Each structure stands twice: as C-alpha cells, then as structure tokens.
Amino acid sequence: MLAHNRVAPHTSADVQGAEGDLAWRLDLPNRYPNRVSTASREEADDYGNIVCRLNPHWRVIVCRDHLQWILQHQRGQKEGAPTWRSRSFCPSRIEIVRCVREHCGLVDAAALDVLYALPAHIREAVRQ
C-alpha cells in the first residue's frame, strides 16, 4: 500500500515492533559474520545494508562505514542489474525523513514506519 509521504508524524506506538526489526537488520553483519555479501558496493541492487525500499525507484541504505543513512534513486542498469545513485547523506532521522519528503513522491506506508522508527542519530543504531 502506498501512502503520500506528507502524513502526520507517527508516534512511537504506531511503529511498535518496527524498531526491533530495524535493530535486527542493522546487526546482521554481527549475527552472521561468515555471511559473504554478494554486493559490498552501495550502488549495487543487492547491497547488504538496505534499511527499506520506499517505492520502486527510491530506497534508504546504511553507508558501508555506518556513518549515515543514504537516500538513493534507481538509475539505469549495469550488467543487467539495477544500479542506485546516492541523492542525500543523512546522519539523523529528521534529515532522512525530510529528504524523503522532498524527493520521493509516494512512499510505502510500511517504509515510512521503518523511517520513523529509526534512532534519532545513526550513532545510536551502531551502538546497539
């Protein structure tokens, strides 16, 4: 289901459980140290640190150094696979939500829940 991204701010009760899911995804490298990522490049379609797909053309990832969230737009293909171009680099939840609202158009409601469940700053996610 797609929702327009200019919705009223969610409360923590609206996204209960989403934060735990996000924390689990951010901790994947620690949970599976022997797992070989098929893509370590941030522009790859199968990059290992995807936070959420906002719609068919936009996604949010964690940068490879875990310093910021990156808003990416799908741009063309390379060797038959979609490639992604980074649009905005955001260390805080407020910034990534603002960038999503400015650039992404219609956004999946579940993806918005994930964004609103992000910690206030990525440093908080890395410490978990």
C-alpha atoms as one frame of an Amber mdcrd trajectory, in Angstrom:
protein
   0.000   0.000   0.000   1.367   3.415  -0.946   0.785   6.441   1.204   1.588
  10.008   0.409   4.717  10.915   2.329   3.273  14.156   3.714   1.464  12.387
   6.534   1.226  13.435  10.160   4.200  12.329  12.258   3.912   8.836  13.672
   4.002   8.214  17.373   6.157   5.525  18.892   3.020   3.443  19.447   2.376
   3.479  15.687   5.644   1.748  14.938   5.954  -0.642  17.851   7.964  -3.628
  16.694   9.450  -1.840  13.694  12.396  -0.548  15.741  13.240  -4.073  16.871
  13.135  -5.233  13.254  15.417  -2.372  12.242  17.868  -3.106  15.041  17.982
  -6.718  13.900  18.719  -5.690  10.303  21.437  -3.240  11.336  23.051  -6.018
  13.385  23.127  -8.552  10.511  26.913  -8.454   9.993  27.424  -9.286  13.684
  24.809 -12.045  13.685  26.191 -13.711  10.561  29.935 -12.963  10.413  30.604
 -15.727   7.868  27.881 -14.499   5.506  29.501 -13.210   2.329  27.613 -10.265
   0.907  27.004 -10.557  -2.803  27.442  -6.791  -3.054  29.582  -4.516  -0.933
  29.124  -1.574  -3.289  26.451   0.870  -2.150  25.181   1.363  -5.713  24.505
  -2.360  -6.193  20.897  -3.570  -6.201  21.738  -6.349  -3.740  23.776  -4.177
  -1.335  23.706  -5.739   2.120  22.645  -2.772   4.302  19.286  -1.712   2.874
  17.049  -0.102   5.511  13.900  -0.010   3.343  12.546   0.341  -0.183  10.376
   3.454  -0.261   8.819   2.757  -3.665  10.050   1.131  -6.893  12.600   3.912
  -7.533  13.818   5.020  -4.090  15.450   3.315  -1.103  17.365   4.126   2.092
  20.592   2.328   2.975  23.199   2.462   5.725  26.562   3.575   4.321  29.283
   0.941   4.370  31.080   2.713   7.239  27.866   3.038   9.321  28.258   6.841
   9.477  24.996   7.901   7.815  21.822   6.855   6.085  21.791   7.404   2.333
  18.726   8.133   0.203  19.202   6.534  -3.212  17.374   6.711  -6.531  17.410
   3.852  -9.042  19.287   4.898 -12.174  19.577   2.525 -15.097  21.262  -0.845
 -15.128  24.760  -2.272 -15.071  25.327  -5.796 -16.356  21.565  -6.418 -16.320
  21.027  -5.385 -12.682  19.564  -2.080 -11.451  22.048   0.466 -10.124  21.438
   3.121  -7.497  22.669   6.721  -7.293  23.046   8.374  -3.905  20.975  11.533
  -3.524  21.207  12.580   0.146  23.512  11.699   3.032  21.866  11.990   6.445
  23.214  11.150   9.912  19.905  11.911  11.655  16.363  10.588  11.380  14.961
  14.105  10.971  17.213  14.728   7.966  16.449  11.435   6.201  12.690  11.914
   6.684  12.947  15.484   5.344  14.873  14.309   2.270  12.360  11.523   1.625
   9.516  14.045   1.786  11.309  16.415  -0.609  12.379  13.913  -3.255  10.494
  10.608  -3.261   6.830  11.268  -4.040   4.550   8.416  -2.947   6.135   6.214
  -0.305   5.066   2.818   1.024   3.377   3.200   4.430   5.416   0.348   5.929
   8.627   2.031   4.760   7.557   5.245   6.487   7.030   3.252   9.677  10.600
   1.977   9.404  11.944   5.506   8.891  10.026   6.885  11.870  11.365   4.005
  13.987  14.995   4.854  13.222  17.024   6.149  16.153  17.421   9.939  16.320
  21.015   9.616  15.078  22.775   6.760  13.302  25.394   6.611  16.097  22.618
   5.241  18.320  21.908   2.451  15.827  25.571   1.498  15.570  25.898   1.196
  19.382  23.008  -1.298  19.652
